[in-house]
Amino acid sequence: MKVFITGAGALLGQGIIRALRRSTLRATIIVGDPSPLSAGLYWGDAAYLVPMAKDPEYLDRLGDLLRAERPDILIPGTDVELPILSANREAIEKTYGTKVIISSPSVVSIANDKWLTSEFLRERELGFVPSCLPGDEEALIEECGFPLIIKPRIGARSIGFGIIRDRDQLRRAIAEQPGIVIQKYVGSDATEYTAGTLTFDGKCRATIVMRRDLRDGNTYRAFAEPFPALNAAMAQAADALGAYGPANFQFRLDDDVPRIFEINARFSGTTGVRIHAGFNEVEMCIRLLLFGEPVVQPEITPVTILRHWSETVVRPGELVTAPLVLKKKPEGRDRP
């Protein structure tokens, strides 16, 4: 088979590549990214430069690649590609015969916007974080008190995140940072978790929950255990969301209630970490979509995972320098 993975410069895209490399699938891996200096661009069997998702030529150029390579599967490896690929999934699959692992526009919209995430969970009586938009903060203060959290409605990692301890600080934050959501401060750093789910035909088929430590908004230490009650809660949320394939839920325990503060309608930055606990979600998705093999909940191996820096070495003549020019990867070099 042949799998095309975009976002080779992102933690997400790189995790997907690593998971596929560690799978039992015999896949030819095609990778793409806008920058020739993206490490993951040199982990595939072939690599292309592709435009940014906001580029007006993005879809046309991606279509040229799909027409040339005819991959069986396309997996987006960045958040910014999700809306445009979700809106065009049906056309891509029909035109190029390539299956796209991506959820519907409504699911992507709920996940991209943290206010919509909170409202979605609240309306379904799931573990939500009490939230409001600027203008309704007094009611939230009355209900929850301080501290509160502010963050962009649409954003990634910890960019724009702030802890608010009084009304003056909140007023300044609202004036200085448009487009925010205001939320109750829940749980603690010691009770933060990340979860992966796989959903098909409206039913969650597999889950994994890991407790995590964060650095710069990313998981840098993860602790995998079975966590049966927490997995059941995430499966319930995944059933309600109805993603197509992968979704990522981030939550904290607050008085023993898992309160979900973020949903990502995609694979996760910890996809490449979960494989060490026996959960290869990329392989499970591909086996279902290409071979009709049902997704079966794997047994989670209890492990502690410590992430660290590594290097990819690019030698003279190996740099990907032009769009749509195939650069074959020398066999066995610098693969994750």
C-alpha positions as YAML, in Angstrom:
chain: A
units: angstrom
residues:
- id: 1
  name: MET
  ca: [0.00, 0.00, 0.00]
- id: 2
  name: LYS
  ca: [0.96, 3.64, -0.24]
- id: 3
  name: VAL
  ca: [0.22, 6.25, 2.46]
- id: 4
  name: PHE
  ca: [0.61, 10.02, 2.03]
- id: 5
  name: ILE
  ca: [1.23, 11.96, 5.28]
- id: 6
  name: THR
  ca: [1.32, 15.75, 5.33]
- id: 7
  name: GLY
  ca: [2.77, 17.99, 8.03]
- id: 8
  name: ALA
  ca: [6.17, 16.30, 8.18]
- id: 9
  name: GLY
  ca: [7.50, 19.28, 10.11]
- id: 10
  name: ALA
  ca: [4.88, 19.02, 12.86]
- id: 11
  name: LEU
  ca: [4.93, 16.85, 15.97]
- id: 12
  name: LEU
  ca: [1.60, 15.41, 14.82]
- id: 13
  name: GLY
  ca: [2.77, 14.47, 11.33]
- id: 14
  name: GLN
  ca: [6.01, 13.04, 12.66]
- id: 15
  name: GLY
  ca: [4.12, 10.91, 15.20]
- id: 16
  name: ILE
  ca: [1.96, 9.48, 12.41]
- id: 17
  name: ILE
  ca: [5.06, 8.60, 10.37]
- id: 18
  name: ARG
  ca: [6.67, 6.91, 13.37]
- id: 19
  name: ALA
  ca: [3.53, 4.91, 14.15]
- id: 20
  name: LEU
  ca: [3.33, 3.70, 10.56]
- id: 21
  name: ARG
  ca: [7.02, 2.78, 10.54]
- id: 22
  name: ARG
  ca: [6.52, 0.75, 13.73]
- id: 23
  name: SER
  ca: [3.48, -1.07, 12.36]
- id: 24
  name: THR
  ca: [3.36, -4.49, 10.69]
- id: 25
  name: LEU
  ca: [2.08, -2.91, 7.48]
- id: 26
  name: ARG
  ca: [4.32, -2.95, 4.43]
- id: 27
  name: ALA
  ca: [3.62, 0.63, 3.43]
- id: 28
  name: THR
  ca: [5.35, 2.99, 1.06]
- id: 29
  name: ILE
  ca: [5.32, 6.29, 2.95]
- id: 30
  name: ILE
  ca: [5.03, 9.55, 0.99]
- id: 31
  name: VAL
  ca: [5.54, 12.68, 3.07]
- id: 32
  name: GLY
  ca: [4.89, 16.36, 2.42]
- id: 33
  name: ASP
  ca: [5.57, 19.69, 4.09]
- id: 34
  name: PRO
  ca: [5.98, 23.35, 3.07]
- id: 35
  name: SER
  ca: [9.55, 23.57, 4.40]
- id: 36
  name: PRO
  ca: [12.57, 21.66, 3.07]
- id: 37
  name: LEU
  ca: [14.03, 21.86, 6.60]
- id: 38
  name: SER
  ca: [11.32, 19.73, 8.20]
- id: 39
  name: ALA
  ca: [12.87, 16.66, 9.78]
- id: 40
  name: GLY
  ca: [10.00, 14.32, 8.96]
- id: 41
  name: LEU
  ca: [10.39, 15.13, 5.29]
- id: 42
  name: TYR
  ca: [13.43, 12.83, 5.35]
- id: 43
  name: TRP
  ca: [11.74, 9.92, 7.12]
- id: 44
  name: GLY
  ca: [9.59, 8.75, 4.22]
- id: 45
  name: ASP
  ca: [10.25, 6.73, 1.09]
- id: 46
  name: ALA
  ca: [9.58, 9.83, -1.01]
- id: 47
  name: ALA
  ca: [9.02, 13.48, -0.16]
- id: 48
  name: TYR
  ca: [7.41, 16.56, -1.69]
- id: 49
  name: LEU
  ca: [7.15, 20.23, -0.85]
- id: 50
  name: VAL
  ca: [3.50, 21.28, -0.61]
- id: 51
  name: PRO
  ca: [2.02, 24.76, -0.08]
- id: 52
  name: MET
  ca: [0.65, 25.99, 3.22]
- id: 53
  name: ALA
  ca: [-3.01, 25.14, 3.74]
- id: 54
  name: LYS
  ca: [-3.92, 28.85, 3.51]
- id: 55
  name: ASP
  ca: [-2.29, 29.10, 0.07]
- id: 56
  name: PRO
  ca: [-4.92, 29.43, -2.70]
- id: 57
  name: GLU
  ca: [-3.04, 26.76, -4.66]
- id: 58
  name: TYR
  ca: [-2.98, 24.25, -1.80]
- id: 59
  name: LEU
  ca: [-5.76, 21.99, -3.07]
- id: 60
  name: ASP
  ca: [-4.60, 22.07, -6.68]
- id: 61
  name: ARG
  ca: [-1.01, 21.26, -5.78]
- id: 62
  name: LEU
  ca: [-2.09, 18.51, -3.40]
- id: 63
  name: GLY
  ca: [-4.29, 17.15, -6.17]
- id: 64
  name: ASP
  ca: [-1.29, 17.04, -8.53]
- id: 65
  name: LEU
  ca: [0.58, 14.94, -5.98]
- id: 66
  name: LEU
  ca: [-2.35, 12.61, -5.41]
- id: 67
  name: ARG
  ca: [-2.76, 12.16, -9.15]
- id: 68
  name: ALA
  ca: [0.95, 11.38, -9.56]
- id: 69
  name: GLU
  ca: [1.36, 9.08, -6.56]
- id: 70
  name: ARG
  ca: [-2.14, 7.53, -6.25]
- id: 71
  name: PRO
  ca: [-1.82, 6.80, -2.53]
- id: 72
  name: ASP
  ca: [-4.36, 4.51, -0.90]
- id: 73
  name: ILE
  ca: [-4.61, 6.72, 2.19]
- id: 74
  name: LEU
  ca: [-4.12, 10.45, 2.88]
- id: 75
  name: ILE
  ca: [-3.54, 11.49, 6.50]
- id: 76
  name: PRO
  ca: [-3.30, 15.19, 7.43]
- id: 77
  name: GLY
  ca: [-0.51, 15.94, 9.88]
- id: 78
  name: THR
  ca: [-1.39, 19.52, 10.85]
- id: 79
  name: ASP
  ca: [-4.41, 21.24, 12.39]
- id: 80
  name: VAL
  ca: [-4.55, 23.96, 9.76]
- id: 81
  name: GLU
  ca: [-5.30, 21.44, 6.99]
- id: 82
  name: LEU
  ca: [-8.31, 19.92, 8.73]
- id: 83
  name: PRO
  ca: [-11.05, 22.39, 7.66]
- id: 84
  name: ILE
  ca: [-10.14, 22.45, 3.96]
- id: 85
  name: LEU
  ca: [-9.56, 18.70, 3.70]
- id: 86
  name: SER
  ca: [-12.73, 17.93, 5.64]
- id: 87
  name: ALA
  ca: [-14.79, 20.14, 3.33]
- id: 88
  name: ASN
  ca: [-13.27, 18.47, 0.26]
- id: 89
  name: ARG
  ca: [-12.96, 14.88, 1.48]
- id: 90
  name: GLU
  ca: [-15.70, 13.47, -0.74]
- id: 91
  name: ALA
  ca: [-14.31, 15.15, -3.85]
- id: 92
  name: ILE
  ca: [-10.76, 14.00, -3.10]
- id: 93
  name: GLU
  ca: [-11.82, 10.40, -2.57]
- id: 94
  name: LYS
  ca: [-13.93, 10.36, -5.74]
- id: 95
  name: THR
  ca: [-11.36, 12.10, -7.95]
- id: 96
  name: TYR
  ca: [-8.18, 10.35, -6.86]
- id: 97
  name: GLY
  ca: [-9.38, 7.09, -5.33]
- id: 98
  name: THR
  ca: [-7.60, 8.02, -2.10]
- id: 99
  name: LYS
  ca: [-9.25, 7.51, 1.28]
- id: 100
  name: VAL
  ca: [-8.85, 10.51, 3.59]
- id: 101
  name: ILE
  ca: [-8.73, 9.89, 7.33]
- id: 102
  name: ILE
  ca: [-10.62, 12.97, 8.46]
- id: 103
  name: SER
  ca: [-13.87, 13.78, 10.22]
- id: 104
  name: SER
  ca: [-16.85, 15.77, 8.98]
- id: 105
  name: PRO
  ca: [-16.78, 19.58, 8.91]
- id: 106
  name: SER
  ca: [-19.15, 19.73, 11.90]
- id: 107
  name: VAL
  ca: [-16.88, 17.55, 14.04]
- id: 108
  name: VAL
  ca: [-13.80, 19.51, 12.96]
- id: 109
  name: SER
  ca: [-15.58, 22.77, 13.84]
- id: 110
  name: ILE
  ca: [-16.56, 21.56, 17.32]
- id: 111
  name: ALA
  ca: [-13.01, 20.42, 18.00]
- id: 112
  name: ASN
  ca: [-11.25, 23.51, 16.60]
- id: 113
  name: ASP
  ca: [-13.23, 26.00, 18.71]
- id: 114
  name: LYS
  ca: [-12.84, 25.61, 22.48]
- id: 115
  name: TRP
  ca: [-16.10, 27.46, 23.16]
- id: 116
  name: LEU
  ca: [-17.99, 25.11, 20.86]
- id: 117
  name: THR
  ca: [-16.18, 22.21, 22.53]
- id: 118
  name: SER
  ca: [-17.44, 23.29, 25.95]
- id: 119
  name: GLU
  ca: [-20.98, 23.86, 24.71]
- id: 120
  name: PHE
  ca: [-21.03, 20.51, 22.91]
- id: 121
  name: LEU
  ca: [-20.01, 18.67, 26.07]
- id: 122
  name: ARG
  ca: [-22.36, 20.68, 28.33]
- id: 123
  name: GLU
  ca: [-25.39, 20.08, 26.12]
- id: 124
  name: ARG
  ca: [-24.73, 16.33, 26.20]
- id: 125
  name: GLU
  ca: [-24.14, 16.29, 29.96]
- id: 126
  name: LEU
  ca: [-20.60, 15.06, 29.58]
- id: 127
  name: GLY
  ca: [-17.56, 16.19, 31.56]
- id: 128
  name: PHE
  ca: [-17.33, 19.82, 30.43]
- id: 129
  name: VAL
  ca: [-15.40, 22.79, 31.81]
- id: 130
  name: PRO
  ca: [-17.70, 25.70, 32.82]
- id: 131
  name: SER
  ca: [-16.95, 28.43, 30.28]
- id: 132
  name: CYS
  ca: [-18.15, 31.74, 28.89]
- id: 133
  name: LEU
  ca: [-17.35, 34.36, 26.29]
- id: 134
  name: PRO
  ca: [-16.36, 37.95, 27.13]
- id: 135
  name: GLY
  ca: [-19.45, 39.81, 28.30]
- id: 136
  name: ASP
  ca: [-20.76, 36.93, 30.42]
- id: 137
  name: GLU
  ca: [-17.83, 36.66, 32.80]
- id: 138
  name: GLU
  ca: [-19.70, 37.89, 35.89]
- id: 139
  name: ALA
  ca: [-21.95, 34.84, 35.92]
- id: 140
  name: LEU
  ca: [-18.92, 32.55, 35.61]
- id: 141
  name: ILE
  ca: [-17.14, 34.40, 38.43]
- id: 142
  name: GLU
  ca: [-20.23, 34.03, 40.59]
- id: 143
  name: GLU
  ca: [-20.38, 30.30, 39.86]
- id: 144
  name: CYS
  ca: [-16.68, 29.39, 39.98]
- id: 145
  name: GLY
  ca: [-14.72, 32.26, 41.51]
- id: 146
  name: PHE
  ca: [-11.02, 32.74, 40.77]
- id: 147
  name: PRO
  ca: [-8.63, 31.63, 39.38]
- id: 148
  name: LEU
  ca: [-9.99, 31.40, 35.86]
- id: 149
  name: ILE
  ca: [-8.34, 30.43, 32.59]
- id: 150
  name: ILE
  ca: [-8.26, 32.39, 29.35]
- id: 151
  name: LYS
  ca: [-7.22, 30.93, 26.02]
- id: 152
  name: PRO
  ca: [-7.91, 31.58, 22.32]
- id: 153
  name: ARG
  ca: [-11.08, 29.92, 21.07]
- id: 154
  name: ILE
  ca: [-9.00, 28.62, 18.17]
- id: 155
  name: GLY
  ca: [-5.38, 27.90, 18.97]
- id: 156
  name: ALA
  ca: [-2.74, 25.29, 19.67]
- id: 157
  name: ARG
  ca: [-0.45, 24.29, 22.52]
- id: 158
  name: SER
  ca: [-0.18, 26.98, 25.22]
- id: 159
  name: ILE
  ca: [-0.13, 30.04, 22.94]
- id: 160
  name: GLY
  ca: [-2.36, 32.74, 24.45]
- id: 161
  name: PHE
  ca: [-3.04, 30.71, 27.60]
- id: 162
  name: GLY
  ca: [-3.25, 32.61, 30.89]
- id: 163
  name: ILE
  ca: [-4.28, 32.13, 34.50]
- id: 164
  name: ILE
  ca: [-6.49, 34.97, 35.74]
- id: 165
  name: ARG
  ca: [-6.64, 35.74, 39.47]
- id: 166
  name: ASP
  ca: [-8.87, 38.83, 39.75]
- id: 167
  name: ARG
  ca: [-11.28, 41.08, 37.85]
- id: 168
  name: ASP
  ca: [-8.67, 43.69, 36.91]
- id: 169
  name: GLN
  ca: [-6.46, 41.07, 35.30]
- id: 170
  name: LEU
  ca: [-9.47, 39.63, 33.47]
- id: 171
  name: ARG
  ca: [-10.50, 43.05, 32.12]
- id: 172
  name: ARG
  ca: [-7.00, 43.63, 30.76]
- id: 173
  name: ALA
  ca: [-6.92, 40.19, 29.15]
- id: 174
  name: ILE
  ca: [-10.26, 40.73, 27.43]
- id: 175
  name: ALA
  ca: [-9.11, 44.11, 26.09]
- id: 176
  name: GLU
  ca: [-5.74, 42.86, 24.90]
- id: 177
  name: GLN
  ca: [-6.64, 39.46, 23.45]
- id: 178
  name: PRO
  ca: [-9.72, 39.23, 21.24]
- id: 179
  name: GLY
  ca: [-11.35, 35.91, 20.44]
- id: 180
  name: ILE
  ca: [-10.84, 34.27, 23.82]
- id: 181
  name: VAL
  ca: [-12.87, 31.85, 25.89]
- id: 182
  name: ILE
  ca: [-12.93, 32.14, 29.70]
- id: 183
  name: GLN
  ca: [-13.01, 28.93, 31.72]
- id: 184
  name: LYS
  ca: [-12.99, 27.59, 35.24]
- id: 185
  name: TYR
  ca: [-9.57, 26.48, 36.45]
- id: 186
  name: VAL
  ca: [-10.02, 22.74, 36.95]
- id: 187
  name: GLY
  ca: [-7.85, 20.08, 38.49]
- id: 188
  name: SER
  ca: [-4.08, 20.37, 38.71]
- id: 189
  name: ASP
  ca: [-0.97, 19.59, 36.72]
- id: 190
  name: ALA
  ca: [-0.84, 16.22, 38.49]
- id: 191
  name: THR
  ca: [-4.30, 15.23, 37.24]
- id: 192
  name: GLU
  ca: [-3.93, 15.99, 33.53]
- id: 193
  name: TYR
  ca: [-4.56, 13.29, 30.94]
- id: 194
  name: THR
  ca: [-4.58, 12.78, 27.20]
- id: 195
  name: ALA
  ca: [-6.76, 10.19, 25.49]
- id: 196
  name: GLY
  ca: [-6.98, 8.73, 22.02]
- id: 197
  name: THR
  ca: [-10.14, 7.22, 20.55]
- id: 198
  name: LEU
  ca: [-11.04, 5.47, 17.31]
- id: 199
  name: THR
  ca: [-14.64, 5.81, 16.14]
- id: 200
  name: PHE
  ca: [-16.31, 4.29, 13.11]
- id: 201
  name: ASP
  ca: [-20.01, 4.12, 12.22]
- id: 202
  name: GLY
  ca: [-20.83, 6.24, 15.25]
- id: 203
  name: LYS
  ca: [-19.30, 3.84, 17.79]
- id: 204
  name: CYS
  ca: [-16.02, 4.18, 19.66]
- id: 205
  name: ARG
  ca: [-14.02, 1.02, 18.96]
- id: 206
  name: ALA
  ca: [-10.79, 1.58, 20.92]
- id: 207
  name: THR
  ca: [-9.37, 3.98, 23.49]
- id: 208
  name: ILE
  ca: [-6.19, 4.75, 25.37]
- id: 209
  name: VAL
  ca: [-5.72, 7.13, 28.32]
- id: 210
  name: MET
  ca: [-2.34, 8.37, 29.55]
- id: 211
  name: ARG
  ca: [-1.53, 10.72, 32.39]
- id: 212
  name: ARG
  ca: [0.92, 13.34, 31.18]
- id: 213
  name: ASP
  ca: [3.36, 16.06, 32.13]
- id: 214
  name: LEU
  ca: [3.51, 19.08, 29.85]
- id: 215
  name: ARG
  ca: [6.31, 21.29, 28.55]
- id: 216
  name: ASP
  ca: [5.50, 24.18, 26.18]
- id: 217
  name: GLY
  ca: [2.02, 22.76, 25.65]
- id: 218
  name: ASN
  ca: [3.24, 19.34, 24.51]
- id: 219
  name: THR
  ca: [3.42, 16.02, 26.36]
- id: 220
  name: TYR
  ca: [7.01, 15.29, 27.34]
- id: 221
  name: ARG
  ca: [6.35, 12.54, 29.91]
- id: 222
  name: ALA
  ca: [3.49, 10.07, 29.62]
- id: 223
  name: PHE
  ca: [2.27, 7.34, 31.94]
- id: 224
  name: ALA
  ca: [0.15, 4.63, 30.38]
- id: 225
  name: GLU
  ca: [-2.11, 2.37, 32.44]
- id: 226
  name: PRO
  ca: [-5.43, 0.61, 31.75]
- id: 227
  name: PHE
  ca: [-7.49, 3.37, 33.54]
- id: 228
  name: PRO
  ca: [-10.82, 1.52, 32.95]
- id: 229
  name: ALA
  ca: [-13.14, 4.22, 34.33]
- id: 230
  name: LEU
  ca: [-11.43, 7.02, 32.44]
- id: 231
  name: ASN
  ca: [-11.41, 5.02, 29.20]
- id: 232
  name: ALA
  ca: [-15.14, 4.41, 29.60]
- id: 233
  name: ALA
  ca: [-15.75, 8.16, 30.03]
- id: 234
  name: MET
  ca: [-13.71, 8.96, 26.92]
- id: 235
  name: ALA
  ca: [-15.52, 6.30, 24.90]
- id: 236
  name: GLN
  ca: [-18.82, 7.92, 25.89]
- id: 237
  name: ALA
  ca: [-17.56, 11.32, 24.73]
- id: 238
  name: ALA
  ca: [-16.26, 9.80, 21.48]
- id: 239
  name: ASP
  ca: [-19.63, 8.17, 20.80]
- id: 240
  name: ALA
  ca: [-21.29, 11.56, 21.18]
- id: 241
  name: LEU
  ca: [-18.75, 13.33, 18.96]
- id: 242
  name: GLY
  ca: [-19.02, 10.82, 16.12]
- id: 243
  name: ALA
  ca: [-15.59, 11.38, 14.60]
- id: 244
  name: TYR
  ca: [-14.47, 9.47, 11.54]
- id: 245
  name: GLY
  ca: [-11.52, 7.55, 12.92]
- id: 246
  name: PRO
  ca: [-9.20, 9.27, 15.40]
- id: 247
  name: ALA
  ca: [-9.96, 11.90, 18.01]
- id: 248
  name: ASN
  ca: [-7.90, 13.24, 20.88]
- id: 249
  name: PHE
  ca: [-9.43, 14.28, 24.22]
- id: 250
  name: GLN
  ca: [-7.48, 16.24, 26.82]
- id: 251
  name: PHE
  ca: [-8.88, 16.46, 30.32]
- id: 252
  name: ARG
  ca: [-8.20, 16.96, 33.98]
- id: 253
  name: LEU
  ca: [-9.73, 15.26, 36.99]
- id: 254
  name: ASP
  ca: [-11.69, 17.77, 39.06]
- id: 255
  name: ASP
  ca: [-13.20, 16.22, 42.22]
- id: 256
  name: ASP
  ca: [-12.75, 12.88, 40.42]
- id: 257
  name: VAL
  ca: [-14.76, 14.08, 37.41]
- id: 258
  name: PRO
  ca: [-12.90, 13.99, 34.06]
- id: 259
  name: ARG
  ca: [-13.44, 17.47, 32.65]
- id: 260
  name: ILE
  ca: [-12.54, 17.68, 28.96]
- id: 261
  name: PHE
  ca: [-11.01, 21.02, 28.03]
- id: 262
  name: GLU
  ca: [-9.85, 20.22, 24.50]
- id: 263
  name: ILE
  ca: [-10.83, 17.93, 21.63]
- id: 264
  name: ASN
  ca: [-8.80, 17.39, 18.46]
- id: 265
  name: ALA
  ca: [-10.55, 15.72, 15.53]
- id: 266
  name: ARG
  ca: [-7.39, 14.00, 14.32]
- id: 267
  name: PHE
  ca: [-4.52, 11.84, 15.41]
- id: 268
  name: SER
  ca: [-2.54, 13.26, 18.31]
- id: 269
  name: GLY
  ca: [0.91, 14.59, 19.01]
- id: 270
  name: THR
  ca: [1.18, 11.53, 21.28]
- id: 271
  name: THR
  ca: [0.27, 9.08, 18.48]
- id: 272
  name: GLY
  ca: [3.95, 8.17, 18.17]
- id: 273
  name: VAL
  ca: [4.13, 7.68, 21.95]
- id: 274
  name: ARG
  ca: [1.09, 5.44, 22.30]
- id: 275
  name: ILE
  ca: [2.67, 2.73, 20.18]
- id: 276
  name: HIS
  ca: [4.94, 1.92, 23.15]
- id: 277
  name: ALA
  ca: [1.84, 1.03, 25.17]
- id: 278
  name: GLY
  ca: [0.56, -1.29, 22.44]
- id: 279
  name: PHE
  ca: [-1.85, 1.19, 20.83]
- id: 280
  name: ASN
  ca: [-1.01, 1.79, 17.16]
- id: 281
  name: GLU
  ca: [-4.04, 3.76, 16.04]
- id: 282
  name: VAL
  ca: [-2.64, 4.51, 12.58]
- id: 283
  name: GLU
  ca: [-2.30, 0.81, 11.81]
- id: 284
  name: MET
  ca: [-5.75, 0.01, 13.20]
- id: 285
  name: CYS
  ca: [-7.38, 2.68, 11.02]
- id: 286
  name: ILE
  ca: [-5.60, 1.58, 7.85]
- id: 287
  name: ARG
  ca: [-6.37, -2.09, 8.42]
- id: 288
  name: LEU
  ca: [-10.06, -1.27, 8.74]
- id: 289
  name: LEU
  ca: [-10.25, 1.09, 5.76]
- id: 290
  name: LEU
  ca: [-8.18, -0.95, 3.31]
- id: 291
  name: PHE
  ca: [-8.72, -4.54, 4.42]
- id: 292
  name: GLY
  ca: [-11.99, -4.42, 6.35]
- id: 293
  name: GLU
  ca: [-10.31, -5.70, 9.53]
- id: 294
  name: PRO
  ca: [-12.38, -4.61, 12.55]
- id: 295
  name: VAL
  ca: [-10.81, -2.32, 15.14]
- id: 296
  name: VAL
  ca: [-10.28, -4.36, 18.31]
- id: 297
  name: GLN
  ca: [-9.39, -2.78, 21.65]
- id: 298
  name: PRO
  ca: [-5.74, -3.69, 22.32]
- id: 299
  name: GLU
  ca: [-4.46, -4.51, 25.78]
- id: 300
  name: ILE
  ca: [-2.66, -1.46, 27.13]
- id: 301
  name: THR
  ca: [0.86, -2.11, 28.38]
- id: 302
  name: PRO
  ca: [1.65, -0.07, 31.53]
- id: 303
  name: VAL
  ca: [4.73, 2.01, 30.69]
- id: 304
  name: THR
  ca: [6.38, 5.32, 31.53]
- id: 305
  name: ILE
  ca: [7.48, 7.19, 28.41]
- id: 306
  name: LEU
  ca: [10.15, 9.91, 28.56]
- id: 307
  name: ARG
  ca: [10.41, 12.03, 25.41]
- id: 308
  name: HIS
  ca: [13.65, 13.63, 24.26]
- id: 309
  name: TRP
  ca: [15.32, 15.38, 21.35]
- id: 310
  name: SER
  ca: [16.86, 13.47, 18.47]
- id: 311
  name: GLU
  ca: [18.48, 14.41, 15.14]
- id: 312
  name: THR
  ca: [17.94, 13.90, 11.43]
- id: 313
  name: VAL
  ca: [21.01, 14.42, 9.26]
- id: 314
  name: VAL
  ca: [20.57, 15.71, 5.71]
- id: 315
  name: ARG
  ca: [23.58, 15.28, 3.45]
- id: 316
  name: PRO
  ca: [24.52, 17.26, 0.32]
- id: 317
  name: GLY
  ca: [22.18, 16.46, -2.52]
- id: 318
  name: GLU
  ca: [19.39, 15.13, -0.25]
- id: 319
  name: LEU
  ca: [17.62, 18.42, 0.46]
- id: 320
  name: VAL
  ca: [14.11, 18.62, -0.99]
- id: 321
  name: THR
  ca: [14.34, 21.84, -2.99]
- id: 322
  name: ALA
  ca: [11.42, 22.02, -5.41]
- id: 323
  name: PRO
  ca: [7.69, 21.35, -5.28]
- id: 324
  name: LEU
  ca: [6.46, 18.27, -7.10]
- id: 325
  name: VAL
  ca: [9.98, 16.88, -7.52]
- id: 326
  name: LEU
  ca: [10.26, 13.45, -5.99]
- id: 327
  name: LYS
  ca: [13.23, 12.91, -3.70]
- id: 328
  name: LYS
  ca: [13.74, 9.23, -2.90]
- id: 329
  name: LYS
  ca: [15.05, 8.50, 0.58]
- id: 330
  name: PRO
  ca: [18.28, 6.45, 0.71]
- id: 331
  name: GLU
  ca: [17.34, 3.08, 2.16]
- id: 332
  name: GLY
  ca: [17.76, 2.71, 5.91]
- id: 333
  name: ARG
  ca: [19.03, 6.21, 6.73]
- id: 334
  name: ASP
  ca: [17.71, 8.33, 9.61]
- id: 335
  name: ARG
  ca: [14.33, 6.66, 9.80]
- id: 336
  name: PRO
  ca: [12.47, 7.06, 13.10]
...
